[in-house]
Amino acid sequence: MTAPSSIDPAHFLHEQLAQASPDLLRQMLTTFINTLMSAEADAVCGADYGQRSDARTNVRNGYRSRGFDTRAGTLDVAIPKLRSGSYFPDWLLERRRRAERALTTVVATCYLLGVSTRRMEKLVESLGITRLSKSQVSEMAKDLDAQVADFRHRPLDAGPYTFVAADALVLKVREGGRVVNVHALVATGVNADGHREILGLQVASAEDGAGWLGFFRDLTARGLSGVQLVTSDAHRGLVDAIGATLPGAAWQRCRTHYAANLMAVCPKSSWPWVRALLHSVYDQPDAGSVHAQFDRVLDALADKLPKVAEHLEGARADVLAFTAFPQEVWRQIWSNNPSERLNREIRRRTDVVGIFPDRDSLIRLVGAVLAEQHDEWTEGRRYLGLDVLARCRIRPVTGDNTASGTTEEVTAQTTIPALSA
């Protein structure tokens, strides 16, 4: 005869759950996940853990720890290891962020194609994976490639895109049995709502006029319009492509890149004070003062460093294009520095891979990183206010009286001379 139970199980469970702390919930969830993975590993082995059976095809060989992000927090789960082959739950990969999953497929592709080294094996293990099958890599790549393709070819219908910045990153890819350099062409812009956008990504064999021309033609075909200013370095192919595809846009030569170009023609001993003079131009409060200071700098350099003065005079219109816009936006448009954080994030992800096995894997990883950054910009604060954007679309016409600060404003529909190709 058994004693009657004095505890109502349902009531007891209700009380415990009501008093449960996040630590208890995480412990319960961890136990459930570990039990589920243990059962899956036993199914792969063909027999339960510790059971002797003729049907057994594999043997358990310890565990490896892996962090798993959930609504209850990050769980430290124990993934079973096998004596031969490997076990890894597919659903644990699906919870990864888009860029992390892209990185996983790239590294795994390198591993499967035999182009990896001991470093690649360590990278795969750091992601919590000892080995991935070709079917797992193919399935993840198929889903990611569709997402990246949709992002890269989406219509640009949030214009006008008043300001655009363009840059290229050099990456290494294996092609034809050798390692070659390719260029990832990236463009960002500010849309009508004041938010930044990733406008496009293409991979070209060389950063030449044909590559940039095809890139900008693709952007305009997808809806890029209303561009008032494009900021970039002075690569001739890029400048010619801007003039050919965006005839109504002015071009701003990146001040940071120009400083490096100017330093190349300046004596090393004179560069510190020449650089100080150049920076003094950008420290002026208005357009008239900027041009006046630029004239004073030319006068100071004409006798001592005539080659430097000639270089400055030749780049005047391109370096000072930002003065046609309100002073509030100068820091955002006079250089490509705002895009450097984006470039650093791309580099941080691509440096892990080093050499990509093919161009598809490069586009997959870089495209996933750019898509995530695009989402962050869309959900974040405005890059430029709507009031200053409206004033940026009213272009001042400057004449010989620029130095005196006198300007005549016209609407944004006025045609601006195209860049000479």
Summary of the structure (lengths in Angstrom):
residues: 421
radius of gyration: 29.3
end to end distance: 100.1
largest distance: 113.4
contacts: 1248
relative contact order: 0.11
helix: 52%
strand: 17%
